Amino acid sequence: LSSGISQSRVVPSRADSRAAHIAAMDVWVNASNDSAADAGDFSGELGPHDLELNFSQYLRNNATLYIILGAVLALYFGLFLREMQWRRRQRDQVRGTEKESKAHEFAEILVCNLMPSFRFSKFQFRGMQPKVETISLEFEDLSLELKNGQRVLKGVTGNFGSGKMCAIMGPSGAGKTTFLNTLCGKVNYGTMVGTVRVNGQETTVSKFRSVTGFVPQDDIVFEDLTVREQIFFSARLRNDVSTSEKRIAHVVNDVLHIMHIDHIQNTIVGGVEQRGISGGQRKRVNISLELAAQPTLLFLDEPTSGLDATSSVAVALSLKTLCGLGMTSIMVIHQPRYSLFTLFDDVLLLGEGGQTVYLGDARGAKKYFEHLGFAMPGNENPADWFMDVISGEVKNAGIARFQPEMLFEMWHNNKSFAASNHNESGARMRKGRTLNFKEYQMDRAELTESLEEEFGKIDENHTGVIGEDELSLLLTSIAGAEPGETVVRELMDRMAGPNAETVFKSQFLSYLNGLSEGSHGNSDDSENGENEALHARGQKLSRKTPGFFMQMRILMTRRLVQWWRMAGRMVFIIALIFAATFFGVLDRYIVVQHLWDSDPVLYLHTALALLMGVFCLHIFGDAQPLFWRERARGMNVPAFYLSRVTINMVDLVIQTFFFTAIYYVIRQPRVPYSTWALPFLLVSLVASAWGTLVSLAVQPVKGAFFVTLLIFIICALLGQPAMLVVMLQGGQVEVIASSLSLTRWSVAMNFCTSMTMLHPNPMRMGTKDQAVFGLEKDVYLKRDWWGIGIWETGLCAMLVMSTVIRVIAFGLLVYRNRDKNV
């Protein structure tokens, strides 16, 4: 019969195929007599005795199941211990942060008691350090030409100085965000025209990506991580590869303190479905992800949108403080109140069409517009008034028919006035800093004298060295209150270094004097060598960030943390358990079918593929905006892809085991569990690959529909024996069916196992069963590769299928949406 079908050029119908198989059953019956006799004449008809296994048979078939159960439980327990270790580490870090805060507060009390007028520095940096080399930007005739030839920016010229906080403002449609994106090299929908210079050298900002940060307008953060975890992983991925874990921890603490989110550091950010932190706190976390990288140049797109006026000022003050370390900050800002506006060093005002209206000192903008003939009402917010002037809502006393377009020409004619105003402002600031420095020196001298006097009262032998107990007495004497042991230990570590047993007078004086304004805190001595190495590399304004293997380890850790908090997993496990129980009871007690019959296996494989395909949509579907953001900051794409796929394998193994084990225990297929369950694992592997591919190819809201339709076609439809007998006649149709249908191979593997282990005897079957058996035998045992066997061919085919689909999915991740730069 097989020979006749292969020689025929006419494709048989389903009815013709069944009739042909029935006519050819005599051949199969005669061929089966000998094997049936050797196998003990296993009945083709299922009777009660077919399910009655003696203990040795049960043990032989189920032994592997219990071994794998032990392995799965060991895997799960190991992951649980890893999660507990991670949580304990996070709690220890939170306690460490609280201990540092208490020690700092107690130190301030000490100084206040000795000198109430002493001015404290609001932040004490232990990880962040002043920049050895800063960045200044110059731009000349900067324009953006769209693909249709239209220009949305028109010859913007100016500069932003190093270590300054600069603002870009303008009415809606003025091209503020476009200018920011053009300046930092993120524009992919047009061509930049003009010149950009970094520290006087003509280049592009994108070449300094490792020391540049960009805060998007949308708060793109990980909803299933805590605030501290978000900042920690950003710091690990983007700081220099030689940065120690201790220094990273200090950087994270610095960011938490300066952004005023240390009190929520152990709170999960959350989202729409799971309530977490507030919208304003989420905005701060969004900024903190970039600050954790210690950028030398930071761009921000409307960082205060959605914040109240007080929170906006607080965020701006934090950024202003970091500019004191040498960071250059350039931001688009919308309708700031005047107290916020005056915090900026320079401001660029853009008019309609992206043309310059003013660029210079923020405090000098009001004087500039008054010089042009505009008069501001007494109670008006200057920042809002500027926008009214640019929009043409304010009349000009000297120009009867004033139009907003005239402001562009006025700027070209009055640049010298703005420049002189800027110089006057700079001179006033330098004079103020000189006076402040003199006051600062006097305060330090007076404080040092008071501290030496108090130190001498405790150090009776005048050795200049005191121990922990003596330090406690000294602190109690000055503060008038007894500090706790943890506070004393923390202060001792800060003064003399970790685990120090004594404190020198010079260390005591240096630390407390370091609390004053203008100080950047004290780093541990153990980090000095590291700081010097980092600063040496910083001369080139570049970093050697973690490579593939280190990023892989960091991303795997992050994904494992997220894996434990995945809320939807339990729903899928329940669905798998229900499906396995339902099919097991159905096949054994309700619709009693032969153990060799492929129909139940086909339905099982299809159900499992559908569940796993839908489950794997989350791997990349919801994470793409986060991926775009991290890719733009230099994240290794293969490491990101492999970390997510690898952790997903844990789900595949556990969920497939639950599904197959429950069904197997109920149904008892009379074959070894390992051989019977492996095709199911391969089904999960291929179905998850399809789910990954779909999640990267279509929008997340449409993913479930496409996966369901796809799995139905390639499993239920193309896996039917009646369909396959028509399609597996050679040619392109067979190639397509064999390439797409995973059940064409997986069901064949299970059927081959049943044939090998059960030896079904066609002589003891009815006519209908003989026809079905013959059809399935002809379909599933028809092809193998290079004579390696049907089971082995199915194994190879499904591994190849999974690999090819995942490679295509990786290609989509790399090349699709390359213009998405967040």
C-alpha positions in Angstrom: 0.0 0.0 0.0 2.8 2.4 0.9 4.5 1.6 -2.4 1.2 2.2 -4.3 0.6 5.6 -2.6 4.1 6.8 -3.2 3.9 5.9 -6.9 0.5 7.5 -7.4 0.2 11.1 -8.7 -3.4 11.5 -7.5 -3.8 12.7 -3.9 -6.4 10.5 -2.1 -9.3 11.8 -0.2 -9.9 11.0 3.5 -12.5 8.4 2.7 -10.3 6.7 0.0 -7.4 6.6 2.4 -9.4 4.8 5.1 -10.8 2.3 2.6 -7.3 1.6 1.2 -6.1 1.0 4.8 -8.9 -1.4 5.5 -8.2 -3.3 2.3 -4.5 -3.6 3.3 -5.1 -4.8 6.9 -4.5 -8.4 6.0 -0.9 -7.5 5.2 -0.5 -5.8 8.6 -2.3 -8.6 10.5 0.0 -11.3 9.1 3.0 -9.2 9.8 1.8 -8.7 13.4 1.1 -12.3 14.4 4.7 -13.1 15.3 5.3 -9.9 17.3 2.0 -10.3 19.1 2.9 -13.9 20.2 6.2 -12.7 21.5 4.6 -9.7 23.3 2.1 -11.8 25.1 -0.8 -10.9 22.8 -1.6 -7.5 24.3 -5.2 -6.8 23.4 -6.2 -4.2 20.9 -9.4 -3.8 22.8 -9.1 -2.1 26.2 -10.4 -4.2 29.0 -10.1 -3.8 32.8 -7.1 -6.1 32.9 -5.2 -3.6 30.7 -5.0 -1.1 33.6 -4.2 -3.6 36.4 -0.5 -3.4 36.8 1.5 -5.5 39.3 3.8 -3.7 41.6 7.0 -4.4 39.6 5.4 -3.0 36.4 4.1 0.0 38.3 7.5 0.7 39.8 9.3 0.3 36.5 7.0 2.7 34.7 6.6 5.3 37.5 10.1 5.3 38.9 11.3 8.0 36.6 8.3 10.2 37.5 9.3 10.2 41.2 12.9 10.8 40.4 12.0 13.8 38.3 9.5 14.9 41.0 12.4 15.0 43.4 14.6 17.0 40.9 11.8 19.5 40.3 11.2 20.0 44.1 15.0 20.4 44.6 15.1 23.0 41.8 12.1 24.8 43.3 13.6 24.7 46.8 17.0 26.0 45.5 15.2 28.9 43.9 13.3 29.5 47.1 16.5 29.6 49.1 18.0 32.1 46.5 14.9 34.3 46.9 15.2 34.2 50.7 18.8 35.1 50.5 18.0 38.0 48.2 15.2 39.3 50.5 17.5 39.0 53.5 20.1 41.0 51.6 17.6 43.7 50.8 16.5 43.9 54.4 20.1 44.3 55.6 20.7 47.1 53.1 17.6 48.9 54.2 18.7 48.6 57.8 22.1 49.8 56.8 20.5 52.9 55.2 18.5 53.6 58.3 21.7 53.2 60.4 23.6 55.6 58.2 20.7 58.2 58.5 20.6 57.9 62.3 24.4 58.3 62.5 24.3 61.4 60.2 21.5 63.0 62.2 23.4 62.4 65.5 26.5 64.0 64.0 24.5 67.1 63.0 23.2 67.3 66.6 26.8 67.3 67.8 27.8 70.2 65.5 24.7 72.2 66.3 25.3 72.0 70.0 28.8 73.4 69.5 28.0 75.9 66.8 24.3 76.6 66.1 25.1 78.9 63.1 27.0 76.1 61.3 25.5 75.5 57.8 25.2 71.8 56.9 25.4 70.2 53.6 22.0 68.7 52.8 23.6 65.5 51.3 26.7 63.6 52.2 27.8 61.5 49.2 29.7 58.3 49.9 29.5 56.7 46.5 29.1 59.6 44.0 32.3 61.7 43.6 33.1 65.0 41.8 33.7 64.6 38.1 37.3 64.8 37.1 36.3 65.9 33.6 33.1 67.6 32.8 31.1 68.2 29.6 30.1 71.4 27.9 28.0 71.5 24.8 28.1 74.0 21.9 25.7 73.9 19.0 25.8 76.0 15.8 22.9 76.4 13.3 21.3 73.2 14.6 18.4 72.2 12.6 16.4 69.0 11.9 15.3 68.2 8.4 12.5 65.7 8.1 12.3 63.0 5.4 9.7 65.1 3.5 12.2 68.1 3.3 10.5 70.2 6.0 12.6 71.7 8.8 11.3 71.7 12.3 14.3 73.4 13.9 15.8 76.5 12.3 19.4 77.4 13.1 19.6 77.2 16.9 23.0 78.4 18.1 24.4 78.6 21.6 26.1 76.6 24.4 25.4 74.9 27.7 28.3 75.2 30.1 29.7 72.3 32.1 28.3 71.6 35.6 25.3 73.8 34.9 21.6 73.1 35.1 20.0 74.3 31.9 16.3 74.5 30.8 14.6 74.4 27.4 11.3 76.2 27.4 8.7 77.3 24.9 5.0 77.1 24.0 3.4 73.9 22.6 4.7 73.1 19.2 8.0 75.1 19.6 10.1 71.9 19.1 11.5 71.7 22.7 11.6 67.8 22.8 12.7 67.7 19.1 15.7 70.0 20.0 16.6 67.9 23.0 16.4 64.6 21.0 18.4 66.2 18.1 21.1 67.5 20.5 21.6 64.1 22.2 21.5 62.1 18.9 18.2 60.3 19.5 16.4 61.5 16.4 15.8 58.9 13.7 12.9 60.4 11.9 15.0 63.1 10.2 18.5 64.4 9.5 20.4 66.7 11.8 21.9 69.7 10.2 24.5 71.9 11.9 27.4 71.4 14.2 27.6 70.0 17.8 30.8 70.3 19.8 31.6 68.5 23.1 34.3 70.4 25.1 35.2 72.3 21.9 35.6 69.2 19.7 33.2 68.7 16.8 31.5 65.3 17.4 28.2 63.8 18.4 26.8 63.3 21.9 26.0 59.6 21.1 29.8 58.9 21.2 29.7 59.5 24.9 26.8 57.2 25.6 28.5 55.5 28.5 28.6 58.7 30.5 25.3 60.1 29.3 21.8 59.7 30.7 18.4 60.4 29.3 15.2 60.5 31.4 12.1 59.9 29.2 8.9 61.8 29.8 7.0 58.6 30.4 7.8 56.8 33.7 9.2 53.6 32.2 10.2 51.5 35.2 9.9 47.8 36.4 6.6 47.5 38.1 7.5 44.2 39.9 10.8 45.4 41.5 11.2 47.5 44.6 12.5 51.0 44.4 16.0 50.0 45.7 16.2 47.0 43.3 15.4 49.3 40.3 18.3 51.6 41.2 20.7 48.8 42.1 20.4 46.9 38.8 20.7 50.2 36.9 23.9 51.0 38.8 25.3 47.5 38.2 24.7 47.5 34.5 25.9 51.0 33.7 28.8 51.9 36.0 32.4 51.0 35.3 33.0 47.2 35.3 35.7 47.6 38.1 33.3 49.4 40.5 33.1 47.3 43.7 29.8 46.1 45.2 30.4 48.3 48.2 30.8 51.4 46.1 27.6 50.4 44.1 25.8 50.1 47.4 26.9 53.6 48.4 25.9 55.0 45.0 22.4 53.5 45.5 22.1 55.0 48.9 23.2 58.4 47.6 20.5 58.3 44.9 17.9 57.2 47.4 18.7 60.1 49.7 19.1 62.8 47.2 15.8 61.9 45.5 14.0 61.6 48.8 12.8 58.1 48.2 14.8 56.2 50.9 11.6 55.8 53.0 10.0 53.7 50.2 13.1 51.9 49.1 11.7 48.5 50.0 8.3 49.1 48.4 7.4 47.5 45.0 6.8 50.1 42.4 3.5 48.5 41.2 1.2 49.6 38.4 -2.4 49.6 37.3 -3.2 46.1 38.6 -1.1 46.2 41.7 -1.0 49.4 43.7 2.5 50.5 44.7 4.1 53.9 45.1 2.5 57.2 44.1 2.8 58.9 40.8 5.2 61.5 42.1 7.4 58.9 43.6 7.3 56.9 40.4 8.6 60.0 38.6 11.5 60.2 41.1 12.3 56.5 40.5 12.3 57.2 36.7 15.0 59.9 37.3 16.9 57.8 39.8 17.5 55.0 37.2 19.7 57.5 35.3 21.3 59.0 38.3 22.5 55.5 39.4 24.7 55.5 36.3 26.5 58.6 37.6 26.2 60.4 34.3 28.5 63.3 33.4 25.8 64.6 31.0 22.1 64.2 31.8 19.1 65.0 29.5 15.6 65.1 30.9 12.3 65.3 29.0 9.8 67.2 31.3 11.0 65.6 34.6 8.5 67.7 36.6 5.3 66.9 34.6 2.7 65.4 36.9 4.4 66.8 40.0 3.0 69.5 42.3 5.0 72.7 42.6 6.7 71.7 45.8 7.8 68.3 44.5 9.1 70.0 41.3 11.3 72.3 43.2 12.6 69.4 45.4 13.5 67.4 42.2 15.2 70.5 40.7 17.2 71.1 43.9 18.4 67.5 43.9 19.6 67.8 40.3 21.2 71.2 41.2 23.1 69.5 43.9 24.5 66.8 41.5 25.5 69.6 39.1 27.7 70.7 42.0 29.6 67.4 41.4 30.3 68.4 37.8 27.2 66.9 36.1 25.7 68.9 33.2 21.9 68.8 33.2 19.8 69.8 30.3 16.0 69.5 30.6 12.8 70.4 28.8 10.4 71.9 31.4 6.9 73.1 31.2 5.4 76.0 33.2 7.7 76.2 36.2 7.0 78.5 39.0 9.5 81.3 39.4 11.3 79.8 42.4 12.0 76.8 40.2 12.9 78.9 37.2 15.6 80.8 39.0 17.4 77.6 40.0 18.5 77.2 36.4 21.8 78.6 35.3 20.9 79.0 31.6 17.6 78.9 29.8 16.8 78.4 26.1 13.5 79.9 25.0 12.2 78.6 21.7 9.4 80.1 19.6 7.1 78.6 16.9 9.0 76.6 14.3 11.9 75.9 16.7 13.7 79.2 16.5 15.7 80.9 19.3 14.0 83.7 21.2 16.4 83.8 24.1 19.5 81.9 25.4 21.2 83.0 28.5 21.1 83.5 32.3 17.7 82.6 33.7 17.6 85.6 36.0 18.4 87.9 33.1 15.5 86.8 30.9 13.1 89.3 32.5 15.5 92.2 32.0 16.0 91.1 28.4 12.3 91.2 27.5 11.9 94.5 29.3 14.8 95.8 27.2 12.8 94.8 24.1 9.8 96.9 25.2 7.6 94.4 27.1 6.3 95.3 30.5 5.4 92.6 33.0 2.6 93.1 35.5 3.5 93.1 39.1 1.9 89.9 40.3 2.7 87.8 37.2 4.8 84.6 37.2 7.8 85.6 35.0 8.0 82.1 33.6 4.4 82.2 32.5 4.8 85.7 31.2 7.7 84.7 29.0 5.4 82.1 27.3 2.7 84.7 26.8 5.3 87.0 25.1 6.5 84.2 22.8 2.9 83.3 21.9 2.1 86.9 21.0 -0.3 87.4 23.9 1.6 90.5 25.3 1.7 93.8 23.5 5.0 95.7 22.9 5.0 99.3 23.9 7.4 100.3 21.1 5.9 98.2 18.2 2.3 98.8 17.4 1.7 95.7 15.3 3.9 93.3 17.1 4.0 89.7 15.8 5.7 86.8 17.6 7.9 86.1 14.6 9.7 89.4 15.3 11.2 88.0 18.4 13.6 85.9 16.3 15.1 88.9 14.6 15.2 90.8 17.9 17.3 88.0 19.3 19.8 88.2 16.5 20.0 92.0 17.1 20.2 91.9 20.9 22.5 88.9 21.6 25.1 91.3 23.0 22.7 92.6 25.6 21.9 89.1 26.8 25.7 88.3 26.8 26.6 91.3 28.9 23.7 90.5 31.3 25.0 87.0 31.6 28.5 88.2 32.4 27.1 90.6 35.1 25.2 87.7 36.6 28.2 85.5 36.6 30.3 88.2 38.3 27.7 88.5 41.1 27.6 84.8 41.6 31.4 84.6 41.8 31.5 87.4 44.3 28.8 85.7 46.4 30.8 82.4 46.3 33.9 84.3 47.5 32.0 85.8 50.5 30.5 82.4 51.3 33.9 80.8 51.2 35.3 83.3 53.7 32.4 82.7 56.0 32.8 79.0 55.5 36.5 79.1 56.5 35.7 81.1 59.6 33.0 78.7 60.7 35.3 75.7 60.2 38.1 77.3 62.2 35.6 78.0 65.1 34.2 74.5 65.0 37.6 72.9 64.9 38.6 74.8 68.0 35.5 73.6 69.9 35.9 70.0 68.8 39.6 69.9 69.9 38.6 71.2 73.3 35.9 68.5 73.7 38.3 65.8 72.4 40.9 66.8 74.9 38.5 66.3 77.8 38.1 62.7 76.9 41.7 62.1 75.8 43.3 62.7 79.1 46.7 61.2 78.1 46.8 63.5 75.1 47.7 60.6 72.7 45.3 61.9 70.0 43.6 58.4 69.8 40.4 57.2 71.4 38.6 53.8 71.4 35.0 53.0 70.9 34.0 53.4 74.5 35.8 56.8 74.7 34.1 57.9 71.5 30.7 57.1 73.0 31.6 59.2 76.1 32.7 62.1 73.8 29.5 61.9 71.7 27.4 61.9 74.9 29.3 64.8 76.3 28.8 67.0 73.3 25.2 65.9 72.3 23.8 65.7 75.8 22.2 62.4 74.9 23.7 58.9 74.8 24.0 57.4 71.3 23.1 53.8 70.6 25.8 51.2 70.0 24.9 51.0 66.3 25.3 54.8 66.0 28.7 54.8 67.7 29.9 51.9 65.5 28.6 53.6 62.3 30.3 56.9 63.2 33.5 55.1 64.0 33.4 53.3 60.7 32.8 56.6 58.9 35.6 58.4 60.7 38.3 55.7 60.8 37.2 53.2 58.2 35.4 49.8 58.4 36.0 47.7 61.6 38.4 50.3 63.0 39.1 50.0 66.7 40.4 53.5 67.4 39.8 57.0 66.0 42.5 59.7 65.6 41.7 63.2 66.5 42.4 64.3 62.9 39.8 61.7 61.7 37.3 63.0 64.2 37.7 66.6 63.2 37.8 65.8 59.4 34.5 64.0 59.5 32.5 66.5 61.5 34.0 69.4 59.5 32.9 67.5 56.4 29.3 68.0 57.2 29.4 71.6 56.1 28.1 73.0 52.8 30.5 72.5 49.9 31.7 69.1 51.2 30.9 66.0 49.2 31.3 63.5 52.0 33.9 61.0 52.9 34.6 57.9 51.0 36.1 54.8 52.7 39.9 54.6 52.5 39.5 51.1 50.9 37.9 52.8 47.8 40.5 55.4 47.2 42.5 53.2 44.8 39.3 52.4 42.9 38.3 56.0 42.7 41.7 56.9 41.3 41.4 54.2 38.6 37.9 55.3 37.7 39.0 59.0 37.5 41.9 58.1 35.3 39.5 56.5 32.8 37.2 59.4 33.2 39.8 61.6 31.5 38.5 60.1 28.2 34.9 60.6 29.2 34.2 56.9 28.6 33.6 53.8 30.7 34.2 50.1 30.3 30.8 48.9 31.2 30.0 45.2 32.0 30.4 42.8 29.0 28.2 39.9 27.9 28.9 37.4 30.7 28.7 39.9 33.5 25.5 41.5 32.2 24.1 38.0 31.7 24.7 37.3 35.4 23.1 40.6 36.5 20.1 40.2 34.2 19.6 36.6 35.3 19.5 37.7 38.9 17.0 40.5 38.1 14.8 38.1 36.1 14.8 35.5 39.0 13.6 38.3 41.3 10.8 39.1 38.9 10.1 35.4 38.4 9.1 34.9 42.1 6.7 37.9 41.9 4.9 36.9 38.7 1.3 37.0 39.7 -0.2 35.2 36.7 1.9 32.0 37.1 -0.4 30.4 39.7 -3.4 30.9 37.4 -1.6 29.0 34.6 -0.5 26.2 37.0 -4.1 25.8 38.1 -5.3 25.7 34.5 -2.7 23.1 33.7 -3.7 20.9 36.7 -7.3 21.2 35.7 -6.7 20.3 32.1 -4.5 17.3 33.0 -7.1 16.0 35.5 -9.9 16.5 33.1 -8.2 14.7 30.2 -7.0 11.9 32.5 -10.4 11.2 33.9 -12.0 11.5 30.5 -9.6 9.1 28.8 -9.7 6.5 31.5 -13.2 6.5 32.9 -15.6 8.2 30.4 -14.4 7.9 26.8 -12.3 4.7 27.1 -9.8 4.6 24.3 -6.9 2.3 23.4 -3.5 3.1 25.0 -1.9 3.2 21.5 -4.5 5.6 20.1 -3.0 9.0 19.1 -6.1 11.1 19.4 -5.9 11.6 23.2 -2.2 12.4 22.8 -3.0 14.9 20.0 -5.5 16.7 22.2 -3.1 16.8 25.1 -0.3 18.2 23.0 -2.6 20.8 21.6 -3.9 21.9 25.0 -0.4 22.1 26.5 0.9 24.0 23.5 -1.9 26.5 23.7 -1.4 27.1 27.4 2.4 27.5 27.1 2.1 29.7 24.0 -0.2 32.1 25.8 1.9 32.0 29.0 5.1 32.9 27.2 3.6 36.1 25.7 4.7 38.0 28.8 8.4 37.2 28.3 8.9 40.2 25.9 5.5 41.5 25.2 5.2 43.9 28.2 8.9 44.6 28.6 9.6 46.1 25.2 9.5 49.8 26.3 11.9 48.9 29.1 14.1 47.0 26.6 14.2 50.0 24.3 15.3 52.2 27.2 18.0 49.9 28.3 19.2 49.2 24.8 19.7 52.9 24.2 21.9 53.0 27.3 24.2 50.2 26.1 22.6 47.0 27.4 23.9 43.9 25.7 20.9 42.6 23.6 22.0 38.9 23.5 22.4 38.9 27.3 18.9 40.4 27.7 17.4 37.8 25.4 19.1 34.8 26.8 18.5 35.8 30.4 14.7 35.9 29.9 14.6 32.8 27.8 16.7 30.8 30.3 14.6 31.7 33.3 11.5 30.9 31.2 12.9 27.4 30.9 12.3 26.9 34.6 8.6 27.6 34.1 8.5 25.2 31.1 10.0 22.3 33.1 7.8 22.8 36.2 4.5 23.4 34.4 5.1 20.6 31.9 5.9 18.2 34.7 2.7 19.1 36.6 0.7 18.6 33.5 2.2 15.3 32.4 2.6 13.8 35.9 -1.0 14.3 36.9 -2.3 12.9 33.6 0.1 10.0 33.8 -0.8 9.0 37.3 -4.5 9.0 36.4 -4.2 7.4 33.0 -1.3 5.0 33.5 -0.2 4.6 29.8 1.9 1.5 30.6 5.1 3.0 29.2 8.0 4.5 31.2 7.3 8.1 32.2 10.5 9.6 30.9 10.0 8.3 27.4 6.3 9.2 27.4 6.8 12.7 28.8 9.7 13.9 26.8 7.6 14.8 23.7 5.4 16.9 25.9 8.4 18.9 27.1 9.4 19.4 23.4 5.9 20.6 22.7 6.3 23.2 25.5 9.7 24.2 24.1 8.4 24.8 20.6 5.1 26.4 21.8 7.0 28.8 24.0 9.2 29.7 21.1 6.1 30.5 19.1 4.8 32.6 22.0 8.1 34.5 22.2 8.0 35.2 18.5 4.4 36.4 18.5 5.1 38.7 21.5 7.8 40.4 19.5 5.9 40.5 16.2 2.5 41.9 17.2 1.1 44.3 19.8 0.7 42.7 23.3 -3.1 43.2 23.2 -3.3 41.1 20.1 -0.8 38.4 21.1 -3.3 36.0 22.7 -5.5 36.0 19.6 -2.6 35.3 17.2 -1.1 32.6 19.5 -4.5 30.8 19.8 -5.1 30.8 16.1 -1.5 29.7 15.3 -1.5 26.8 17.8 -4.9 25.6 16.5 -3.6 25.5 13.0 -0.2 23.9 13.6 -1.3 21.5 16.3 -4.9 20.6 16.1 -5.4 21.0 12.3 -2.1 20.0 10.8 -1.6 17.3 13.4 -4.7 15.3 12.5 -3.8 11.9 11.0 -6.5 12.2 8.3 -5.0 15.6 7.3 -1.4 14.4 7.4 -2.1 11.3 5.2 -3.1 13.7 2.5 -0.2 16.2 3.1 2.6 13.7 3.6 2.8 12.7 -0.1 6.1 14.4 -0.8 6.7 17.8 -2.4 6.3 21.3 -1.0 3.1 20.5 0.9 4.9 17.8 3.0 7.9 20.2 3.6 5.5 22.9 4.9 3.5 20.5 7.1 6.7 19.0 8.6 8.2 22.4 9.2 5.2 24.0 10.9 3.3 21.2 12.6 4.9 20.3 15.9 2.3 17.6 16.6 3.3 15.9 13.4 6.5 15.0 15.2 5.5 15.0 18.9 2.5 12.6 18.5 4.7 10.4 16.3 7.2 10.1 19.1 4.4 9.0 21.6 2.9 6.6 19.0 6.3 5.1 18.3 6.8 4.5 22.1 3.4 2.8 22.3 4.2 0.6 19.3 7.6 -0.3 20.9 6.3 -0.9 24.4 2.8 -2.2 23.9 3.0 -4.2 20.7 -0.7 -3.7 19.7 -2.1 -6.7 17.8 -4.4 -5.9 14.8 -5.8 -9.4 14.8 -7.7 -8.7 18.0 -9.1 -5.4 16.8 -12.4 -4.7 15.2 -12.6 -3.4 11.6 -12.9 0.2 12.7 -10.0 0.0 15.1 -7.9 -1.7 12.5 -8.5 1.1 10.0 -7.6 3.8 12.6 -4.5 1.8 13.7 -3.4 1.4 10.1 -4.0 5.1 9.3 -2.0 6.2 12.3 0.8 3.7 11.7 1.1 4.9 8.1 1.2 8.6 9.0 3.4 8.6 12.1 5.8 5.8 11.1 6.3 6.9 7.5 9.3 9.2 7.6 12.6 9.3 9.4 15.8 11.2 8.7 18.8 9.2 7.4 17.5 6.0 9.0 18.0 7.2 12.6 14.5 6.1 13.6 11.1 7.8 14.0 11.5 8.7 17.7 14.9 10.2 17.1 13.8 12.0 14.0 11.0 13.7 16.0 13.4 14.7 18.7 15.8 16.3 16.2 13.0 17.9 14.2 11.4 19.6 17.3 14.8 20.8 18.6 15.6 22.3 15.2 12.1 23.9 15.0 12.5 25.5 18.5 16.0 26.8 17.7 15.0 28.3 14.3 11.9 30.0 15.8 14.0 31.4 18.7 16.7 32.7 16.3 13.9 34.5 14.3 12.5 35.9 17.5 16.0 37.2 18.5 16.3 38.8 15.0 13.0 40.6 15.6 14.2 41.8 19.0 17.4 43.2 17.4 16.1 44.7 14.2 12.5 45.5 14.7 11.7 48.8 16.3 15.3 49.9 16.1 14.0 53.5 15.8 12.4 53.2 19.3 14.8 55.1 21.5 13.3 55.8 24.9 
